[in-house]
Amino acid sequence: MRSTALALCFLMLAAPLAGCFEMLPGGGDDSSEPEPLRINHVQVLGTHNSYHIKPFGPTVRAYDYTHEPLDIQAESFGVRQFELDVWWDPRGQLYVYHNQYDFRSNCATFEECLTTLLTWSEANAEHVPLMIWVEPKEWVRSGTDSDAVLELQEMLEKIETEIAEWWPREKTITPDDVRGEAATLREAVTTTGWPLLEDSRGKAMFILLAEDDVRDAYTETFPGLNGSLMFTMNDEASETAAIYSETDPIGMGAEITRLVEEGYIVRSRADNAEDGEADDNETARRDAAFAVGAHSISTDYPAPVDGIDYWVEVPGGTVACNPVTAPPGCTAERIESLG
């Protein structure tokens, strides 16, 4: 009888203490630990034709905008996605400009563009991965002419070589890195997922902004993108499907959201200078691009411009949690904090 009474007293004392132990560090359920963030859990600002400086004198509306140097875009405006139009001089140089009528650039060569970004990246090692879209411009297009095919392959080889020369491999996220042990790149991004953000800070991803013959020439050199430095754009049937560019977030909004939910990374556009969105301060396309979950939203106006009320910034700061993919517990500070 006495032993029973003592046992009851012990239980009465122990019950309240149990709650106290749960409140101590390391006590009780630890399920509140936030889910690790991945590359595709973010949303960032990008620029269209990131090198562009408006021509001298009167010009068409589509060319009438100017971007600050790439490092200023990154430092002052929070731009983390860049687009470079690359022209090949067969004598050995890669130049960056729009076309022969619109040729002013804040970084005249591919080398200069990459080294400018690399200098900023090394000074800000905790940044989220940069997305650098590379668009090869005109080469000799003459149907079945074997010389034209050879010239295209040489241009793509030169782009690949200069990426390797001017951007360190340890600061590059490649298709091989993302594929890991999966059979294909598509399988990796839709099942295993993209690399962890903590393992990807201070790095860059290069994406070939091209389709059809240009893309096919690249993937012929790198079947399955094995050993390549650049990702490519492909339909979902392709084993290399991973990244998309969908520039109409209103008309293609549902499709963008579906692709994002499946695990793909999607770039979209907030505006186009010649469409008059900036002049009219029309924000529907911009707002839709953020709402549907595009990972990078590209603009001609990443900062205020005299005479125009329109400009684009990531809601709430430099970077944001992706509204479609980010897990509970995601905050802008967890994504990037450069101090």
C-alpha positions in Angstrom: 0.0 0.0 0.0 2.8 2.4 1.0 4.7 1.6 -2.2 1.6 2.3 -4.4 1.2 5.7 -2.7 4.8 6.5 -3.3 4.5 5.6 -7.0 1.4 7.8 -7.4 3.3 10.7 -5.8 6.2 10.2 -8.2 3.9 10.2 -11.3 2.1 13.4 -10.1 5.5 15.1 -9.8 6.9 13.8 -13.0 4.0 14.8 -15.3 4.5 18.6 -15.1 8.2 18.2 -15.4 7.8 16.4 -18.7 6.5 19.5 -20.3 9.4 21.5 -18.9 11.9 19.1 -20.5 10.1 19.5 -23.9 10.7 23.2 -23.7 14.5 22.8 -23.1 16.9 23.0 -26.1 17.0 19.6 -27.7 14.0 18.4 -25.8 10.8 17.1 -27.2 9.8 17.0 -30.9 12.3 18.6 -33.2 10.0 18.7 -36.2 10.1 22.5 -36.3 13.5 22.4 -38.1 12.9 24.1 -41.5 13.2 22.2 -44.7 16.5 22.9 -46.5 16.2 25.3 -49.4 17.1 24.3 -53.0 17.9 26.4 -56.1 14.4 26.2 -57.4 12.9 27.6 -54.2 13.9 31.1 -55.1 12.6 34.0 -57.2 15.0 36.6 -58.5 15.2 39.6 -60.8 16.8 39.4 -64.2 17.6 41.8 -67.1 16.9 41.4 -70.8 20.0 42.1 -73.0 21.9 42.8 -69.8 24.8 44.5 -71.7 22.6 47.0 -73.6 23.3 50.7 -74.0 20.9 52.7 -76.2 22.3 53.9 -79.5 23.5 57.4 -80.2 20.9 59.8 -81.5 17.2 59.0 -82.4 16.3 55.3 -82.3 13.4 52.9 -82.4 11.5 52.4 -79.1 12.8 48.8 -78.8 16.4 50.0 -78.5 15.7 53.0 -76.2 16.9 51.7 -72.9 20.2 51.5 -71.1 21.5 49.0 -68.5 24.2 49.8 -65.9 27.3 47.7 -66.0 26.7 44.1 -64.9 28.3 44.4 -61.5 26.3 47.5 -60.7 23.1 45.6 -61.7 24.0 42.9 -59.3 25.2 45.1 -56.4 22.6 48.0 -56.6 19.6 46.4 -58.2 19.7 42.8 -57.0 19.9 41.3 -60.5 20.8 37.7 -60.4 19.9 36.6 -63.9 21.7 38.0 -67.0 21.3 37.6 -70.7 24.2 38.0 -73.2 23.9 38.1 -77.0 27.2 36.6 -78.4 28.6 37.2 -81.8 31.5 35.1 -83.0 34.4 36.5 -85.0 36.1 33.5 -86.7 39.4 35.2 -86.0 38.9 34.2 -82.4 36.9 36.7 -80.4 33.4 36.6 -79.0 31.7 40.0 -78.9 28.5 41.0 -77.0 26.0 43.3 -78.6 22.5 43.3 -80.0 22.9 43.8 -83.8 24.7 46.0 -86.3 22.3 48.9 -85.8 22.2 48.5 -82.0 25.8 47.7 -81.0 26.6 49.7 -77.9 27.4 47.5 -74.9 28.6 47.9 -71.3 30.9 44.8 -71.8 32.2 44.6 -75.3 33.4 41.0 -75.2 32.2 37.8 -73.6 35.4 37.7 -71.6 34.8 41.2 -70.2 31.2 40.3 -69.3 32.2 37.2 -67.4 35.1 38.7 -65.6 33.0 41.6 -64.5 30.4 39.3 -63.0 33.1 37.0 -61.5 34.7 39.9 -59.7 31.4 40.8 -58.1 30.7 37.2 -57.3 34.0 36.6 -55.6 33.3 39.7 -53.4 29.8 38.5 -52.5 30.4 34.8 -52.1 27.1 34.1 -50.4 24.9 35.2 -53.3 22.3 32.8 -54.8 23.4 31.2 -58.0 23.6 33.5 -61.0 21.7 32.5 -64.1 23.6 33.5 -67.2 21.7 33.0 -70.4 23.9 32.9 -73.5 22.3 33.6 -76.9 24.5 32.9 -80.0 23.7 35.4 -82.7 23.9 35.3 -86.4 26.1 32.8 -88.1 26.1 31.7 -91.8 22.7 30.0 -92.3 22.8 28.3 -95.7 20.7 25.2 -95.4 22.6 22.0 -95.9 25.9 23.8 -96.5 28.4 21.8 -94.5 30.6 24.9 -94.0 27.7 26.6 -92.2 27.3 23.6 -89.9 31.0 23.6 -89.2 31.0 27.3 -88.4 28.1 26.9 -85.9 29.9 24.1 -84.1 33.0 26.2 -83.9 31.1 29.1 -82.5 29.5 26.9 -79.8 32.9 25.3 -79.0 34.3 28.8 -78.6 31.6 29.8 -76.2 32.2 26.6 -74.2 35.9 27.2 -74.1 35.6 30.8 -72.9 33.2 29.8 -70.1 35.7 27.3 -68.9 38.5 29.9 -69.3 36.9 32.8 -67.6 34.6 31.2 -65.0 36.1 28.7 -62.5 34.7 25.2 -62.7 34.2 25.1 -58.9 31.9 28.1 -59.2 29.9 26.5 -62.0 26.7 24.4 -61.6 26.7 22.1 -64.6 24.2 19.5 -65.9 26.4 16.8 -64.5 26.2 18.4 -61.0 22.5 18.4 -61.1 22.0 15.0 -62.6 24.1 13.3 -60.0 23.2 9.6 -59.8 20.0 9.9 -61.7 19.7 8.4 -65.2 18.8 11.7 -66.9 18.8 15.4 -66.1 15.0 15.4 -66.4 14.7 12.6 -63.9 16.9 14.4 -61.4 15.1 17.7 -61.4 11.6 16.1 -61.2 12.4 13.5 -58.6 15.6 14.1 -56.6 15.4 17.9 -57.0 17.9 20.7 -57.7 21.0 21.0 -55.6 20.7 22.6 -52.1 21.0 26.3 -52.0 23.7 26.2 -49.3 25.9 24.1 -51.6 25.3 26.4 -54.5 26.1 29.9 -53.1 28.6 31.9 -55.0 28.1 29.9 -58.2 26.6 30.4 -61.6 24.5 28.4 -64.1 25.0 28.9 -67.8 22.0 28.3 -70.1 22.1 28.2 -73.9 19.3 30.5 -75.1 18.7 28.8 -78.4 16.4 26.2 -80.0 16.3 23.9 -83.1 19.6 23.7 -85.1 21.7 25.7 -82.6 20.6 23.6 -79.6 20.8 20.4 -81.6 24.4 21.2 -82.7 25.3 21.6 -79.0 23.7 18.4 -77.8 25.3 16.5 -80.6 28.6 17.5 -79.1 27.4 16.7 -75.6 24.8 13.9 -75.8 22.5 14.0 -72.7 24.6 17.2 -71.8 27.2 14.9 -70.3 30.3 16.9 -69.8 28.7 20.2 -70.9 28.9 23.5 -69.1 25.6 24.9 -70.3 22.0 23.7 -69.9 19.7 23.8 -72.9 16.0 24.4 -73.5 14.1 21.2 -74.5 10.6 19.9 -74.4 9.6 17.6 -71.6 10.1 14.5 -73.7 13.8 15.2 -73.8 16.1 13.6 -71.2 17.9 17.0 -70.9 14.7 18.9 -70.0 15.4 21.1 -67.0 15.1 24.8 -67.8 12.6 26.8 -69.8 12.1 30.4 -71.1 8.4 31.3 -71.3 8.1 35.1 -71.9 4.3 35.4 -71.7 3.3 34.9 -68.1 -0.3 36.0 -68.8 -1.1 33.7 -71.7 1.2 30.9 -70.5 0.7 31.4 -66.8 -0.9 28.1 -66.0 1.8 26.3 -68.0 4.6 28.1 -66.2 3.1 27.2 -62.8 2.8 23.5 -64.0 6.4 23.4 -65.1 7.5 25.0 -61.8 5.5 22.5 -59.8 7.0 19.6 -61.8 10.5 20.7 -60.7 11.7 22.7 -63.8 13.3 26.1 -63.6 11.5 28.8 -65.7 12.6 32.3 -66.8 9.9 34.8 -67.8 9.6 38.4 -68.9 8.0 41.4 -67.1 8.0 43.7 -70.1 9.2 44.5 -73.6 10.2 48.1 -74.4 8.6 48.1 -77.8 5.3 46.9 -76.4 4.8 50.1 -74.5 4.3 48.5 -71.1 6.9 50.8 -69.5 5.6 53.9 -71.1 2.1 53.2 -69.9 3.2 51.9 -66.5 1.3 48.7 -67.4 2.2 46.2 -64.7 -0.1 43.2 -65.5 2.6 41.2 -67.2 5.1 42.0 -64.5 2.8 41.0 -61.7 1.7 37.8 -63.5 5.4 36.7 -63.9 5.9 36.9 -60.1 2.5 35.3 -59.2 2.8 32.2 -61.5 6.1 31.2 -59.9 8.7 32.0 -62.6 12.2 31.7 -61.0 13.7 34.7 -62.7 11.7 37.7 -64.1 13.6 39.5 -66.8 13.1 43.3 -67.5 14.5 46.2 -69.4 13.9 48.4 -66.3 15.5 47.0 -63.1 15.6 50.5 -61.6 13.8 53.8 -61.9 14.4 55.8 -65.1 13.8 59.5 -65.6 10.4 60.1 -67.3 9.0 56.6 -66.7 7.1 55.5 -63.6 7.5 51.8 -64.4 10.2 49.6 -63.1 10.6 46.1 -61.7 11.8 44.8 -58.3 11.4 41.6 -56.4 8.5 41.9 -53.9 9.9 42.5 -50.5 13.6 42.8 -51.3 16.4 41.6 -53.5 15.4 38.0 -53.6 12.2 36.2 -52.6 10.8 32.8 -51.7 9.2 31.3 -54.8 5.4 31.4 -54.3 4.9 28.0 -55.9 7.9 25.9 -54.7 9.3 27.4 -51.5 8.7 25.2 -48.4 7.3 26.5 -45.1 9.9 28.4 -43.2 11.4 30.0 -46.2 12.4 33.6 -45.8 14.3 36.1 -47.9 17.0 36.2 -45.3 17.5 32.4 -45.6 17.8 32.7 -49.3 20.4 35.4 -49.4 22.0 37.8 -46.9 25.0 39.6 -48.2 25.3 42.0 -45.2 
